[in-house]
Amino acid sequence: MTSTDTRPAVSTAADSSTQWTPRLWGMLITLCIVLFLDGLDVSMIGVALPSIGTELHLGTSTLQWLVSGYVLGYGGLLLLGGRTADLLGRRKVFLIALAVFAIASLGGGLVSSAALLILTRFVKGLAAAFTAPTGLSIITTNFAEGPARNKALSIYTVFGAGGYSMGLLFGGLMTGFGWRWTFLLPFPIAIAALIAALYLVPKDKPAEEGGHDLLGALLSTAGMLLLVYTVVSAPQAGWASARTVLSFVAVAALFAGFVVVEKRVRYPLVRLGILKKPTLWRASLAIIAVAGSFFSWQFITTLYLQDTLGWTPLHLSLALLPVGVLVVASAFISDKLVDRFGTGPIIAVTMVIMALGYLMYLRLDTSPAYLTVLLPAVLLVGIGWVGFPAINIQATSGIDDDEQGLAAGVLQTSMQVGAAIVLAVTTAIISSGSHTGTSPAEALDNYRPGLQFAAGVAIAGALVALTAFLPKRRARKEAAKETEVALVG
């Protein structure tokens, strides 16, 4: 998420030969709580969407912006967030961003306008784009490389996964009292973390040289936002309408401008040459498939089971909770799996299993049995997330030390923005459906193409993951032919 700082850590730095002080533990737990809030916010809002739509009279395309607004704000400035922390000081950037996150949480629970609600979500995403990479950088500069840092990062990862898992449960509980509580709950937690960080996060010195790529950040964020907006609004405006066509042209111009800027600016947001690394682009495609298909699947599932079939938010949360449990479990077992089998096989196998889960979910009917229809699919989808840490490891393999942070940032940006775009396409598909009735059967007929698209995205990701083994197979065949020729000769 942000470049690893090779300068000596502050006086509180821990290595494998020293015992962690209470202050160091307190700092780590504070950073973990903030990451926990990021995961909590993403999953909790998903459960509340039907209630928000009913009270504020919002359509499907507007509701998806409550998800996309956050992930686009997050993904759009994620790379810039880490660089800003290096230039201005990690502690300062972390405290400011966390304060903004808290204020946006409070605002989201108080407003009643759809536009203002989406704006608060976007602002929270922007704040998370600075707290996430800065928090990681604070850890890497206060825990020495080796066992101490690995232990700290393992704890950090568990909290992030736990936030997503608990968000499913809290989302159901809070929505039962009113959807506004899903926005208000992070506020006191963020304030408490902010107060703790004031005392526990050590001061650091800004970088002595370097610069921002504000124009690159502006062009990339604008391009991503316009792309998602164009895809979402195209069904109503018409795919061949002048507005849609001109919007796509503008998107292409913005991204072309971004490429030009990155080639010429002294301190680019992204060194374009890094995108040629096979491990990085393959991992990026994998994470887009995993996150994009899942967000789309969860979005449709939430609307159908709650709005159409009348499930309560808590009922839905408990039904999807196995996914969260498996996400947490992956943080404990993934490193061992990677050590034994490598990243490629883990990613390929888990993505194939996830795709099978979505295909199994297509058996969904108007009165789905949980144990025989929903639970098997939910478990298979959850297993797909076990490969998530392996994707992170693959993205940074073979990358120079001074670009490890950049590679991680590219991967995270791909995840956030790619998921938003896939969700936008899914929303466009179900919004343009020909079935306009309100009966469960008609609603399911309208949602099914979206579920099929999500499954297709997962299958495409699995196929990309499997292509990693083609060169090895070809190399083995060529080696076998050479051996055969040698023996004949």
N, C-alpha and C positions, 0 to 999 in steps of 0.2 A: 503494500500500500504506500509506503514511503521509503525513500532511499535509506539504507542502513548507514548510520553515522559511525565512522571509524575513529573519531576523536575519543580520548579517554573519558570514561564515565565520571559522573560526579562522585563526591565522597561517599555517598551511600551505596555505591555499586557493590553488587554481591558476586562472588565467584564460588566455584565448587568447594573451596577450602574454608570458607567462612560461613558462619551461621547467620541466617537472615534476622535482621532486627525487627522489632514490632513496627517501627516506622516504615520499613521496607515492605513488610506484609500489608500494612495499611494502605500504602500507595498502590500496590498490586490489586488489592481487593477493590479499591476505588475505581481503578481503570477497568476492572472486570465488570463492575456494576454498570458503568456507562456503556460498555459493549453489550451487556445484558439488555439494556434499554433499547438498543438498536434492534436486536432480534425480537424483543417483546413487541415493539411498535409495528413491525412488519406483519406478524401473524395475528396480533390482536385486532387490527383494523379489518382484516379479512372476514372475521366472524361477525363484525358489527355492520357490514355493508348493507344487508337487507333492511335492518332497522333504520339506518340512516336514509336509505332510499325511500322508505315508506313515510317517514316523518317529514322529510324535506321535498318529497315528490320528485326524486331524481331518477332519470332513466339509466339504462345499463351503460351507455357510453360515457355518461357523466360520472357514474360510480367508479368506473375503472381508473379515472384520473386521480381518485383518492389513493390508489395503489401506485399508479405510474408517476404521479407528481412527486412522491417520496423517492422512488428509486431513480428517477431522472435527476432530481436535485442531488442525490447521493452520487450517482455515476458521473454526472456532468462535471463535477468539480473535485472528484476524488483524487486525481493526479495532482491538481493544483494545491489541494489541502496539505499534502505531505511536504511539498516544496515550500509553502508558506510557513509551516512550522519550523523548517530549517532556517529560513531567512529572518523571521521575527522572534523566534524563541518558542520552544515547544510548550512550556508552561503557560505562557501568555495566550497562545492560540487555543490551547485546550480549554482554558477557563472561559474565554470569550465565546467559543463555539458551544460549550455546554450551557452557558447562560442563555444563549439564543435558542437552543433546543428546549430549555425549560419554559421560556416565554411563549414559544410557538405551541407547546403542549397545552399551556393554559388557554391561549387564544383559541385553539381548535375546539376546546370544550365549551367555549362561551358564544361563538358565532353561530348564526343560523343561515347564513348565505352560502350557497354552494361554491361560489367563486372564492369567498374568503376561507372556506374550509379547505379547498384545494390549495390555496395560497399557503396556509399554515403547514400543510403536508409538504409542500415544496420547500419551504423554509427549514423545516425539520430535516429534510433530506440534505439540504445544503450544510446545515450544522453538523450532521453525521459525517459528511464528506471531510470535515476537518477533525472531528473528535476521533474517528476510527484510525486513520493513519498516524495521527499525532500520538494517540495512546500506545499504538504499537511501537512507535519510535521511542517513546519514553521508556518502555520496557527494554528494548534492545540496547539502550544507552545506560541503563541502570543495573542490568544483569549481565555479567560477563558471558561471553560465548562459551558454550559447552553445557554441562549438566544443569547449571543454575538457570541459564536462559531457556533451555529446553523445558525445564520444569515450570518456569514462569509462563511460557507460551502455551504449554499444555493446559494449565489452569485457566488461562485467558480464553482458549478455544472452547473449553467446557462451558464457561459462562455464556459465551456467544450462542452456542448450541442450546444451552438451557433456557436462554431468553426466548428463543423461537418456540421451544416446547411449552414453556409456561405461558407464553402469549396465547396459545390455543385455549388453555384452560381459563386464564384470566379473562380472555375475550368473551367467553361464554358467561362467566360469572358477572362481569361488569355490565355487559349488554343486558343482562337480566334486570339490572337496576336502571338502565338507560344508557344508550350508546355514547352519551357525552362522557361517561366515566371511563371509557376506553381511551379518550384523549386526555382526561384529567389525571389518571393514575400515574403516568410517568412524571408529572410535574413535581410532586413532593420528593420523589426518589431522585430526580435530577438536581433539585435544590440541595438535598442532603449530600449528594456526591460532590456538588460544587463547593460546599463548605469544607468538606473533608479534603478535597484537592487543594484548596487554598493553603492548608497546613501541611499536607503530606507530599505533594509533588514538588521536587526540588527545582530551584531556579537554574536556568541554563543560559548560555550566551548564544545570541544569533550568529549565523554564519557570517564570516568576514567578507565574502564575495558571493556573487550569484545574482540572479534576477528572475522576475516573473515572466510568464508568457500569458499575460492577461488577454491579449487578442486571440491567441489560440484557444484559451479556455472559453472565451465568449463565442467564437465561431463554432466550436464543437458542441457546446451546450445548446446554442440556438438551432443548430442543425438537427440535433437529437429531438428537441422539443417539437420543432416543426414537422419532422418526419412522423412522429407519433400522432400529432394532431391531424395531419393529413390523412393518415390511415384510418383513424377513428371517424373523421367527418366525411370520408369519401362515400360511404353508403347513402348518406342523406343528400350530399351535393351531386353525386354521380361520379363514377370513376373516370369517365371521359369528359367531365365538365371542365370549363376553362379554369375554375378555381383550383380543382384538384391537380390538373396538369401543371399549372403555374407554380403550385406549391411544391410539387416534386422537382421542378426545375430549380426553384429556390433552394431546396434541400441539397441538390447536387452542387449548386454554386457555393453554398456555405461550406460543404465538406471539401470542395476543391480549394477554396480559400484557406481552409485549415491546413491542407497538405502544403500549400505554397508557403504559408507562414512557418510551419514546422521545419521546412528545408532552409529557411533564411534566417530565422531568429537565432540569437546567440545562445539563449537558454531555452530550448524547445520543451514544450509540455511532454511530447513523446518523440524520442529518436526513432524515426520511421524504420531504420534498418533493423531494429529489434523485432519488428513484426514478421521478418523473414524466417525467424527461428521456428522450425517445424513443431517443436514441443510446445511453444507458446501459442501458436495459432490453433493447433489441434486442441490444446486445453481450453482455449477461449471458445472454440466452437462447442466443445463438450459442455462447458458451464452455461452457455446460452441455451443449449437444448435442455439441460437439467432444470435450470431455474425457470426458463420460459414456459416449458410444458407444465411444470408444477404450478406456477402462479395462475396459469390459464385454467388448469384442472380445478384448483381450489376455488377460483373465482366462480366458475360455473356450478360446481358442487354446492357452494354456499348459497347461491341464489336459488337453485332448484330445490334443495332439501329444506331450506327455511321458508322462502317465499311461496313455493308451489306446494310442497308437501306438508308445510306447517311445523317442521321440527323447531324446537326451541334452540336458542344460541348455545346453551349448555349441552344439550343433546348432541348438537353438531360438533362442538369442541371435543367432547369425549369420544365421538366417533373417529375424529381425525387425530386424536392424541397419540396413537401408535406411531405415526410419522414422526412426531416430535421426540418420542422416546428413542426411536432408532437414530435420529439426528444426534442426540446426546451420546448414545452408545458408540457412534462412529468416532467420536473424539477420543474414546478410550482404546479402540481396537485397530483403528486405521493404520497407525504407524507400524504396528506389528505385521499387519497384512502386507503393507508396502515393503517392509524389510524382507519378507519371505517370498513374495511373488512379483514385486515391481509395480510401478504405477500403471503401465499399459494394460496388463491383464485385469487389474482391479477395476479400472475405469470401464473397460469394455464389458466385463461381466455384469457390473452393477447397472450400467446403462441398458443393457439388454433386459435385465430383470425389471427395471423401471418401465421400459416400453411394454413388456408383457403385462405389467400391472394396469397400464392404461387400456390395453386391448381387452383385458378381462373386465374392466370397468364399463366397457361398452355394452355389457349385458344389463346395465341399469334399466329398471322398469318403473312403473308408477307406484309400486309397493315393494321396494327392495328389502330383501332379508339381509340383516347386517352380517350374520355369521357366515352365510354362504355366498353372498354377492359383494357386499361392501368391504368387509374385513380382509378377505384374501387380496383384493386389489390394493387396499390401503397399505398392507404389509409389504407387498411387492414394490409399491412406489416408495415407501420408506427405506427399503433396502437400497434403492437407487442412490439415496443420499449418503450411504456408507462410502461411496467412491468420491465424495466431495473433497476430503483432505488430499486424496491421491491426485486429484486434478490440480490442486494448489501446488503440490510438490512437483508435478510434471511441468507446470508452467515456468518454474524457476530453475529447472535442471538444464545444465549446459550454458547458463547465463553468467556473464562476468560478475564478480562480487559488487562492483560499483553500479550495476544495473539490476540487481536483485529486487530492489524496491520498485523500480520502474516496471519490471515484468509482473510483479504482484499487483501493481496499480492497473496495468492494462487488463489483467484477468478480472479484477473486481469491477472495473468499468464495463467490460464486456458482459459480465453477469447482470449488473443492474440495468444497463441500457438495453441489452439484448432481451432481457425478460420483459421490459416495458414494451418493446416493439412487438414481441410475440403476443403479449397480452392484448395489445392494440389490434392486431390482426384478428385474434380470436373474438374480440368484442365486435369488430366490424362484421365478422362472419355471422354471429348470432343476431346482431342488430338488423342485418339485411335478410333475415329468414322470412320465408313465405307464410309461416304459421303464426297467426296473430291471436289465436284463441288463448284462453286462460285456464283451460282444463289441464290436469297433469300430463295427459297424453300429448296434447298439442304443445305444451311448454317443453316437454322432453324432445319432441320432434324438432323444435327450434334450437334447443341446446346441443343436440347430438352432433351436428356438423362441427361445432366448436370443440367437442370432446374428441372427435376424430382428428381434427387438426392438431390438437395437443399431442395425441398419440403419434401422429405423423412426424411432428418435431422431435419427439423422443426417439423414434425409429431412425430418423436421419442422423441424430447425434450418435446413436449406437453404431450405425454403419461407418461414420467417420472414425470412431474409436477403433473399430475393427480393421480399418485400412492400415493402421500402424503396423499390423503384422504381415501385410502383403510383401514388403521388401525383404523381410526376414525369410519368408517362405520362398520367394524367388531366389534369394541368395543361396538357400539350402539346395534348391533344385540345380542351380548352376554349379555349385560345389560338387553335387552328386554326379553331374555330367562330366565334369573335369576329372573326377576320380575314376569314372567308368572308362573314359578315353585313355587315361594313364594306364589302367589295368590292361586294356586291350592292346595298347601300344607295347 
